[in-house]
Amino acid sequence: MTTIKGDAAETAETAETAKKPENAGTAEEPDAPPTLLVAEPQPPDRDGKLTLAEILEMLAGGRLPLRFTAYDGSSAGPPDAPLGIELTSPRGTTYLATARGDLGLARAYIAGDLAIHGVHPGDPYELLKALADELVFRMPPPRAMAQILRSIGVEHLRPIAPPPQEVPARWRRIAEGLRHSKARDAEAIHHHYDVSNTFYEWVLGPSMTYTCACYPRPDATLDEAQENKYRLVFEKLRLKPGDRLLDVGCGWGGMVRYAARRGVRALGVTLSQEQTTWAQRAIADEGLTDLAEVRFGDYRDIREAGFDAVSSIGLLEHIGVRNYPSYFGFLQSRLRVGGLLLNHCITRPDNTSRPSTRGFIDRYVFPDGELTGSGRIITEAQDVGLEVLHEENLRPHYALTLRDWCANLVEHWDEAVAEVGLPTAKVWGLYMAGSRLAFEAGGIQLHQVLAVRPDDRGAAADLPLRPWWTP
C-alpha cells in the first residue's frame, strides 16, 4: 500500500560542461596542437553526492517500473512510462528518510510532497500494482549506504511533524486509555467512521454498507452484491418473522433494516454517533420503528439476552486478539440455547503472524486494528463453548467490493474533496486501492464463521443435516 501513480512529467536534462584540465593549451606548450578532452558529464558542485534519482535507482537495483522525477532536477525510469511519481519538495525527502515501510511514502503523498501521475488519486490501484509486482528494494552495501545518507543530508534525517490526518504512535495513545478499553475503542471508531455520512454515501453507495459484499455473479452491481450478502447472513442465521436479532458493530444499520423488513425484531449497536444518527433516520423513513432499533454505545453494554441470532459483520477487527475470549463469551451469553452466531471479518492467511496492524493502516485508517487467521478465530469461539458449524472465505469478493468503492470515489471526487478535504480523500483512495491489491494477492482474507450455542449436554438443537442456505 505504498505506491501511487500518474502521467510521468519529464524533466529536461541539465547541460553539463566538462572541466578543462590545467595543462590544456598552456604557455609551457605554445606549439602543441589544441587537445580535445571528452569527460563524462558531472553535475556541478555535487561534491560526490548522489541525486535523488540515483539514490532510488541504487535502492531499487536499477529496475523501476515507472518514471520518477524529483525537485532536484533528476529523473529515473523509462521516459515513456505511463505511470510516474514526482517528489516535489525537500519535506518529502524527510518523510521518506525518517519513516519505515509504507508510512514515509504515505506521509509524503498525503502532505502533497509526492505527486502521482497516470492514475486518479481516488483509485491508484494500477500504480500500486506495478510497484508491488516489479519494484524490490534492496539494502546497499555499507559503503554505498553511507554515500546515500551523506547525499540525503543530515537535515533530512531528523523526523518532522507528520500530516495532521495521522494519529500518534500506539505507545503515545495511552492518554486515550488502555488499548481496547471502552474509551480508546470509542476514539478509534470515531477516527474512522465519523468522517462524514455524506462522504460515505458517495463511496459506499445507496446500501451504506461498509463491509465485504457477496457477488452473485461477476457482473453484479455493488448494491446487488451488498443485498446478496445480507441475504446470505439472514439465511445462515435461519431467521424468520418474530425472531430476535442482535447485530453488534451494526454500522449504518443495513443488516438491522434488512432483517426488520422480513419481520425480525432487530437491535443494532455502534460506537459511531454519525452512524447512529443516519441509521435511526433510515429506520424511521422506512417505517420500521416497531421492529428495528440502532443504539449508540458499546456492544458490551447490551443487557438484553435470549436472542435467536447474533450477527457481527466487520467488528472483530477492532476487538483485539487478546479480547477474543471475552468477546465470544459475551456474544454467546446474549444467545438463547440453540441460537446462531455469524462472525464476518477480515483475517490474515495464517495464524502465526503478528496481529497488530502497523504503518499507514494503523496511523491513518484503523488505529488499534488487529487481524489474525480464521483458525485462531474458530479456536477462540470453540473454547468458550460455541459449536462451529461452517466457515467460508469470501476473499475475492472483498477485492471486487473495494474496486467498486474506488470507482464511486473517483466518480464523486470533487464533492468528496470539498466535503472532507484533499488529504483525507487521498488517504481513502490509497487505502482502498492498496487493500484491493492485498485481497487479490491473498495477503488478507475475509471469513464468515457460523456457530451455535449448544445446550448443557452439547446438543445443537434441531438443525438440518446439511447447509440450509443458498450460497
N, C-alpha and C positions, 0 to 999 in steps of 0.2 A: 504494500500500500504506500509505496514511497515514490511513485513516479507520476509524471504529468506531461501533457503534450501540446503541440500547436504548430502552425506553419513556421518553418525554420527561417529566421531572419538572418540573411547572410551579411557578414561584416566585411567591408573592404579591407584587404591586406595593407598593412603599413609598409611603405617603401623603406628599405634599409640600405644604407651606404657603407661599403667596406672601408675600413680604416687604412690609410696609406702607410706603408712601412717607413721607418725612419731613414733607411738608406736608399729610398727610391728617388732617383733623379737629383742627387745631392751634388754639391760643388766638388766633392772628392772625386767624382767620376763624370767630368764635363763632357767627355767624348762618348760616353756609353749611351747606347740607344735606350729610349724610354722602355721600361719594363711594365707589362700589363699583368697586374696581380688580381686573381679572382678569389674572393674569400666567401665562405658560407655566410649568408645573411644572419646577422645577430641583432636583436633588439637593442636600442641604445640604452646605455646606463643601467643595465639589468644586474650587474654585479653577480652574475651566475645564478640569478633567481629564475625560477620557472614561472611561466604564465599559468593562469588558471586552467586553460585548456590542456596544457602539458601535464599538469597535476592530475587532471581527470583521466587522461589517456594512460598515465602510469598506473593509476589505481585500477583502471579497467582493462589493463593488459593490451591497450591499443584497439580494443573492439568496442565500438559504440554503435548501437542500432539506430541512433537518431543524431540530429545536429545539435551541437552545444555551442553557444556563444556567451561571451562574458563582457562585463563593463570595462575590462582592461584591454579590449580590442582583440582578444584571442578567440579562436574557434577550433572545433574538432568535430569529427564525424563526417559522414557523407554530405557534401554540399547540397545534393538534391533530395535529401531525406524528407519524407512527408511529415515527419514528427520532429519536434525540437523543444529544447529547454534553453531558456535565457536567464543567466544570472545577472541581475540588473544593478546591484549595489553592493558596497563593502559589507553592509549589515548582513546581507545574505550569506556571505562568506563566513562571518562569525557564527551564524546559526548552524551552518553546515559543519563547521570545525569543532563546535562545542557540544553537540548532542549526538548520541549514538543512534545507529539504525535509521528508522524512518522518521524519527522525531525532528531531526535537523532539517530534513527536506520539507516536512510539513510546516515547520515554523517559517522557513523562508518563503514557501508558497503562500501560506495564509497571510503573511505580513505584506505580500506584494513585492518581495525581493527576488522571487523566482517566477518567471513567466513561462507559460506553456504555449506551444504552437502546434496546430494541426488537429486539435480536438476541442470540444466545448468544455468549459470548466464544470458544467453540470454533469458531464459524463466522460471523464478522461480515461475510460476503460482501455482503448486501443493503445494509448501511450504506456499505461501501466503494464499491459500485457507484453508489449515489446521489451520493456525493461526487465520484466520477470523472466521472459524466455531467453533473452540474449545477453543481458548485462550481468557480469560476475565480477565483483570487486575482490582484489587480492591484496594482501599486506606486502608492500615492497620490502626489499632488504633494508637492514638498519641504516646503511649509508644513504640510500635513496629516500628513506623516510625522514632522515634528518634534513635533507635538502628540501623536501616538501614542507616541513614545518618552518624552516628558515624562509622559504619563499612566501608562505602564507603570512608570516609576521606575527610577533608576539601579541600585537594589539588585537588580532583576530582569534586568539586562543583564550581570551578571558570571557566567560559567559556573560551575556547581557539579558535583560528582561525579555521574556517571551511575549508573543502576541496576547492581548487581553482575553481572547477566547479560551486560553489554556488554563486548566485547573492546576493547582500545586501538585508537587510530587506526593506519593502516598504518605510518606512519613510526615509531611507537613500538614496533612488533612486531619491530624489528631484534634485540632481545635474544633472540628465539627463532630467529634465523638469517635469512639472506637469503631473500627471497620465493621459494617453491617449491624451497628446499633440502629435503633429506630430513627434517631435524629440524623445520623450520617446517611442512612439509606434514603431518607426523605430528601436530603440535599442532592444526592446523586441522581435521583429520579427527576428532581426539579431541573437540574442542569440539562438533562437530555430531552425530557418530554414536555417541558413548559416553554419551548422555544416560541411557538405561536400556532394556535389552531388553524389560522388561515394558511400559514406555511405548510402545515401537514396536509391540509385539504388539497393543496396543489400537488404535493409529492405523492400522497397515498391514493388520491382519487376518491370517488364517492363512498367507497366502503369504509374509509377512515380506519383501516386495519394495518397495523404496523408489525405484522408477523408474517412468516412464510406462507404463501398461498399454495394451493394444490391444483396444478393444471390438469384438467381432464383430457386435454389434447394439446399438441404443440402450438396450435394457432389460437388457443383460447385467450380472451382478454384478461387483464388483471382483475377486473371486477368479477368476471365469471369464476376465475381461479380462487378468489377470496371467498366467494359464496360457496364454492365446492369444498373449500377447507372447513368452513363451519358445518356444512352438511356431514362431512366425514367425522368430525368430532362429535356432533349430535348423535349420529348413528352408532359410533363406537360406545358411547355412554348409555345407549339404549333408552334415551329419554322419550317420554310420552306425555300427553296432556295431563296436568295435575301433579307431575313430578316437581321436585325442588332441586335447583342447580345453584351451586356456589362457584363463581368464576373469580379466581384470585389474580391480581395484576390485570384487570379487565380492560385497560386502555380506554378507548372511546366507546366501550360498551357494545362492540359488534357481536360477540357471542351471546351476551345477555339479551340483546334485541332479537337475534335470530331464534333463540330458544323461546322467548316470550311470544313471538308471532305464531308459534306452534303449540301454545297452551301451557308452557312450562313456567313455573314461578321461579324467576331468576334473580339472584343477588350478585352484583359485582362490586369489587373494591379496588381502588387505585390510590397511589400516593401522589398522583398529579392533580392539582387543583384545576388546571386547564382542561384536562381530560374529563374530570368530574362534571364541570360546568357544561361542556359540549355534550356529554352523554345524557345528562339529565334533560337537556333541551330536546335532544333527538328522541328520547323516550316519550316525552310529552307530545312532540309533534306527530309521532306515530300512534298516539292513543294507547300506549302500553303501560301506563302508570299503575294499573291494577295488578300487573304481573311482573313488571321489571323495575329494578332499583339499582342505582350505582351510588356507592358511598365513597367519600374522600377519607382515606385512612389506611392504616397498616393492616395487612391480612391477619396478623397475629392478634388483632383486637376484635375479630369476629367472635361473637358469643353464641350465636345460633349453632345448632348441631342437627344431626339426623337428616342431612341432605342425601338425596338419592344419587347425586353425582357431584363431582368436583372437577372443574377444568382449570388448568394452569397453562396458559398459552404465552410463552415468552417471558415468564417471571424468573425461572430458576437461574438464569444468567446473572441476576442481581443478588442472589441469596448468599453466596459464599459457600464453598465446598464444605468447610467445617460445620456449617449450619444445616447440612442436608438431613441429618438425623432428626433434628427438631422440626424442620420443615415438613418432612414426610410424616412424622409423628403427629404434628398438628393437623395436617390435612386428613389423615386417617381418623382423627378424633372428631372431625366435622361430619364424617360419613356415617350413615346407618350401616348396620351389618348387611353385607351383600351389595353395598353401594360401590360405584365405579369411579376411579380416578384416571384422568388422562393428563399426562405431563408432556408438553410440547416445548422443546428448547434447542438452542444451538449447542453443539458439543464439539469436542476435539475428536480426531480419528483414533486416539489411543487413550489409555487410562494411566499413563505414566508421566505425561508432560506436566510442567508447572501450570497450575490453574490460572494464576493471575494474568490478566492482560497487561501489556506494557506499551511503552512508546506512544505513538499517535492515538491509538484507540483509547488507552487509559486516560490520557491528558485532554483529549478533545471530544470523545464520543461517549464512552461508557465508563465513567470513573468507578473504580472498585469492582468492575465486572470480573467474573471468574468462569472459566469453562473447563469441563473435564469430559471424559469419554462416557459413552452410553453404558458401558459395563459398570462404571462406578455408580451411575445413577440408579441402575437396576439393583445393584447390591444394596445401596442405602435404602431403597424402597422395600426390598425384601427383609432387611434387618429390623425394620420397625413392625413387621408382621403383615405387610401387604403381599398379596399373591400377584405376581406379574403374569399377565395373560398373553400379551402381544407387544411387539416392538417393531418399528419400521423406520427406515432412513429416507427422508424427503430431500436430501441434499441437492439434486438437480433442480428441484422446484424453487429453492431459495435463490439460486443463480438467476432463474427466469424472473422471479419477483423483483430482484434488485435491478435487473435490466429494465424492467418496466417502470420502476420508481425513478431511475435515472432519466428515462425518456420523459416522464412527467416533469422532472425538474428542468430539463432543457426547454421543454415547451413553455414553462412558466418562469423562465429565468429572470426576466426583467422584473416581474412582480415579486418574485422571491427575494431578489436583491433589495428592492425597495422596502420589503417587509422586515427582513432580518439583518440586512447589511451584507456587503460583498464577502467579507472574511468568513462569516458563518455559512453563507451559501456555498463557498468553496470547500469548507470542511465537509459538508454533506455530499457534494459531488465526489470528492476524493474518497471519503469513507465508503459510500455505496458502490462505487466502481471497484475499489480495492477489495471489498467484501465479495462482490460478484466473482472476481478472479480467484479468491480463496476458496469459495464454494466449488467453482469449476475444477480447481486443481485438487480438491479433497483435503485441503488444509483444515477446513472446518466443515461440520455436517449439521444436519437438523434431524433430531429423532423424536418420534412420538412413542411414549411408553404407556400402555394401558394396564391398570391393576385393579384389583377388587379387595374390599375389606372382608376377610373370611370370618366365620363365627368362631366361638371358642374351641370348637372341635376341628377347625381348619377347613370346614366346608365353605365353598364359594358360591352358595345359592344355586338357583336353578338356571344356569347359563347354558346356551346352546353348545353342542359339542365342537362346532366349527365356527370360524368368524362369521358374524351376522350382518356385517355392513358391506356396502358396495365400495370397492377400492377407489 
